[in-house]
Amino acid sequence: MKRAFAASALLMLLAPRWGAAQPLPAAADPNEPLSVLTYNVHGLPWPIVEERSDELAAIGAKLAELRKHGAQPSVVLLQEAFTDSAAQIGREAGYRYSANGPMPDEHDPVAMQPSDRVLAAAANPLKGETEGKWESSGLRIFSDFPIVAISRMAYPSFACAGFDCLANKGVLLVTLSVPGRGLVQVATTHLNSRAASGVPDARSIVAYRRQVDVLDHFIRRHADPALPLIVAGDFNVGDAPGRRPALLERAESWKTLEGGVGGEGLRACVADGQVDHLRDASEIIRRSRDFQFFYSGKRATLTAESANIPFGRGPNGSMLSDHIGFSITYKIAG
């Protein structure tokens, strides 16, 4: 959530409004590769940010245009997709299947630890920490491949800091049936921000580490070690001390959980020279917010073959979001 906003005006924007049902697009081509786009679309409502319907519609239109040429990512993972315009991206882009992350009223029981009690006792009402969940998780998955299972979880209400507490952040995990290649698990999440949360780093890092702990527990409980796994999203690492080790140590441990093979998709593709728009890719890596971690399962191997950046900077430096959206094409074998 962004620092500058009017809390009272946001109350009018809480209830989502869904459009009429549309005919489903055609089923996926059995030869379509598994390519996964992760993109924080900055789809927050006014007055948190300026009106962004045009930019969000342009994202859907760009994905639809890629589809005309058979170049669309087969799976799209969105973060900060709070508004109606953001919710419509998948439909406008022609995706047949979809899943949403936790809604504002969803809660998962997690026992409080002593550090949780300390964090909760110092909650600041002026930073949105005592107002409850006014928004959903903002997580959405759109897929050309059938979604055969869904698991999701909201981070506990005490495991947040600053304005991030107004959103019911969490994790969304789906199992996809990829024609001719079997089942693959794909998860997305959005972790607590640092500066944008509006609270000191010393406070936000406690919430961040707790969310990483809960995410780790969720992956270990719900991910099937037999199946390949991709965990992607906005992890908000940045350059703050303590965030990188907190996340990467857990991400590395998921490799052992899944089968001993895995890595960070974008870095792997850059190292192999298999990426377009190297400048945008380098910016993503430098900012250290958006990641795709991938892991082989015990029944099948998963490797990152190439990276594509459909939502980077234009010739004049402009972007459709405050993040760059990138996709990784994966090979499944086994």
N, C-alpha and C positions, 0 to 999 in steps of 0.2 A: 504494500500500500504506500502511496506517496505522502510526503510530509504535509503539503499544503492542501487543505480541504476544509469544507464546512460540514461538520457532522450532522447538524440538524437537517440540511438539505438532502443528505444522503438517505435519510429515513424514507423519503418518497420513492426511492429507487430499489427497494428491497425485493419486491415481488416480481419474479420473472414472468414474462408473457411469451407464450409459445404460439408460433404461427400454425396455420392449418397443415395437416399432413399432406405430403407430396408423394407422387409415385417413386418407387425405389429405382435407382439406376441399375444398369445391367450388372450381373455378377462379374467378379474379377476374371480376367484372362488367366488361365492356368499357367501361362508362361511369364506372368508378371513377376518381376523380382521383388524381394522384400527390401523395401527402402523406407526408412523411418525419418520423418521430419520432426524436429522439436523446435518450438517457436513460442516465446513469450510475446503475445500480440498486443500487450499494453491496452487491453480492453476493459479499462476501469470506467465507471460512470462519472458523468459530470455531477458535482463540481470538483471531484478529485483531480481530474484532468480535463482538458478542453474536449469539446465534441469530436468524436473520432469515428463516426459512422462511415464516412467516406473512405478512410484508410482501411477500416476493417472489411468493407465491401470490396476494396481493391485487392485485399489478400485473397478473398474467396474467388474473385475474378481471375487472379493470376493462377491459382491452382486449377481453375476450370480451363484456362487456356493451356496449361501444361497437359491436362488430360486430353485435349484435342489432338495433341502430338504424341500421346502415349508416354509422356515424360513426368507424370504426376507421381509424388511419393505415394506408396501404397498404404502407408499409415501416417497419420498426422497427430502429433501430441501438442496440445496447446496449454499454455499457462496464462493467467490473467484474462481468461475469456469469460468475463462476468456479464457483459451486456448482451442484449438481444442480438445486436449486430454481430458480436463475436460468436454467439451460439449458432448463427446461421451460416457460418463459414463452411462447415462440412456439407450442408445441404446444397449450398450454392456451388460448391466444388465437385459435387456428384458422388460423394462417398455413401456407400450403401449401409454401413454399420456404424454405430456410435455408442459411446459410453461417457457418463459424466462422473466427476469426482463428488466428494461429500457436499451435501447441501447445508444451509446455515444451521438447521436444527439437528444435525447428526452429531452424536457424541460417542466416543469409545472409552469404556472404563479403563483407566490406567492408574495404578496405585501411585500416590504421591511419595516422593522421596524427600529427605530433609532439605535438599537444595531447591526442590520445587516449592516447598513451603516458604522458604526465604524469598524466592522470586515473586511468588503470589502476594506475600505480605507487603511488598514494596510497590504494588501496582499503582500506576499513575493515571487517574481518570482524565487528565488533560491530554494524555497521549493515546486515549482510546482503549486502555487496558482493562477497564471495568465495565464496558458497554455491552459485552456479549458479542455474538457473531451476527453481523449485519449483512454479510455476503457469504456466498458459497466458497468453495475452494478455488473456483476459477479454472479447474482442470477439465479438459475434454479430450477424448480420443475419437478420431474418425478413421475408418478402415475400409479398404476394398475387400479385405478378407473377412470371413465370418468370425464374429466374436462368440466363442463357445463358453466362456466363463468370465466372471467379473468379481474382483475383490476390491474393496476400498476402505479407507480408514481416515478419520479426521484426527489430526494431532490433538492431544489433550488441551483443554482450554487454559491450563496453567503453563503450558510449554510454548509461550509466545512472548514477544516483547514489542512495545510500541504500537503504532498504527496497524501493524500486521495482525494484531489480535482481532481486528474487526472482520477479517476474512477467516473462514473456517478451513484453513490450509490443511492439506493432508496428502494422501497418496492414492493413486488409482492404478490397478493392475488388471490387465486383460490377458486371456489366452486366445490366440488366433489360430485358425485352421488354414494354413498356407497350402494351396493346391499342389499336390505332388511332392510336398516337402515336410508335411506333418505339422505338429503343434509348436508354437513359439509363444513365449510370455513377454509382454511389453508393459512396463510400468512408467508412470510419470509422476513428478512431484514438484513442489515449489516450497523452498525453505525460507525461514525468516530472513528478511533483509537486514542490512546494517544501518547505513546513514539514513535511508528512506524511512526507517522505522521511527525515527525521531527521538530515540533514547540513546544514552551513552553506549559505547562499544562493550563496556564491561557488563552491561545488562543484556544486550542482544546476544552476546556470545554464549551466555548460559542457556538461553532459550534455543539457540541454534544447535548446540551440542545435544540438548535433550531431544530435539526433533530428530536429529541423526540417530540417536539411540532408539527412538520409537520406530523410525523407518527401518533400521536394521532388524529389529524384532519382527516387524511386519513381513519383510522379505524372507526371513528365515521360517516364518510360520506359513506363509501362503505360496511362496514360489516352489514349484516342483523341481527338485534337483535333476530329474531325468530330462527336462526340457531346456532348450536354450532360453536365455533371459537377456532382455535389454532394459536398463534402468536409465531414463533420460529426463531432462527437465531443466528448470532454473534452480540451481543449487546455491546461488548467492554466495559463492566462496570469496571472490574478489581478492584484495590484497591485505585483508585484516588478519592479524596474527591469530593463530589458533583454529581458524575455520578450515583451512586446507587439510591439516593432519586429521582433524575430527572426521571429515568426510572421506578422504582418500584411504585412511586405514580401514574403514568399514567397507568401502568399495573393493579394496583388495581382498578382504576376507570373503566376499561373495564369490570370488573366483574359486576358492577352495570348496565352498558350499556347492557350487554348480558342477565342477568337474575338473578344475585346475587350469582351464584355458580361458583367457579373456583379456580385456584391456579397455582403453579409452578410444572410442571410435575415431574421432576427428584427428587426434594426435597420430594414431596409427596410419591413417590415410595420408596425412601430410608427410610423415616419415617415409612412406612408400612412393611419394610423388603422385598420388592418386586423388587429387583435389583440384577443382576449378576455383578461380578467384582466390588465389593464395593470400592476397592482402586481407580480404574479409576473414578468411580462416585464421590468419595470424591474430587479427583483432579479437576474435572469439576466444582463442587460447589465452591471449594476454589478459582479457577482462576476467576470465575464470569464473563465469557465472553459469553458462550453458554447457552441459556435458551429455554424452551418450556413452554409458558403460555397457559393455557386451560380454556375455559369458556363454561358453558351450555347455550343453547339458550332458548328462551321462549317456544319452541315447543318440545325440547328434552334435556335431561341431558347428560353431558359428564364427565366421570371420568377417571382418570389415574390409570390403573390396574397394570402395571409392566414396568420396564425399562430394556433395553438390550444394551450392549455396543459392537457392532461388530467391531468398529475401535478404539481400545484402545492401550495400550502398549503391545508389544510382550515380550517374556521371557527375552530378553536382553535389554528391555527398549525402543526399537525402535518403531517409529510410521510412518504411511504413510503420515501424515500431521503434522503441528505444533499445531493442535487441535485434540481433541478426538471426534469421532462421536458417538452419542447415539440415541437410538430410544425409544419411549414411546408407549405402546399399550393402546388404549383407549376403553372404553365401552360406547356405545350410547344406550340410553333408552328413550322411550317416544313415 
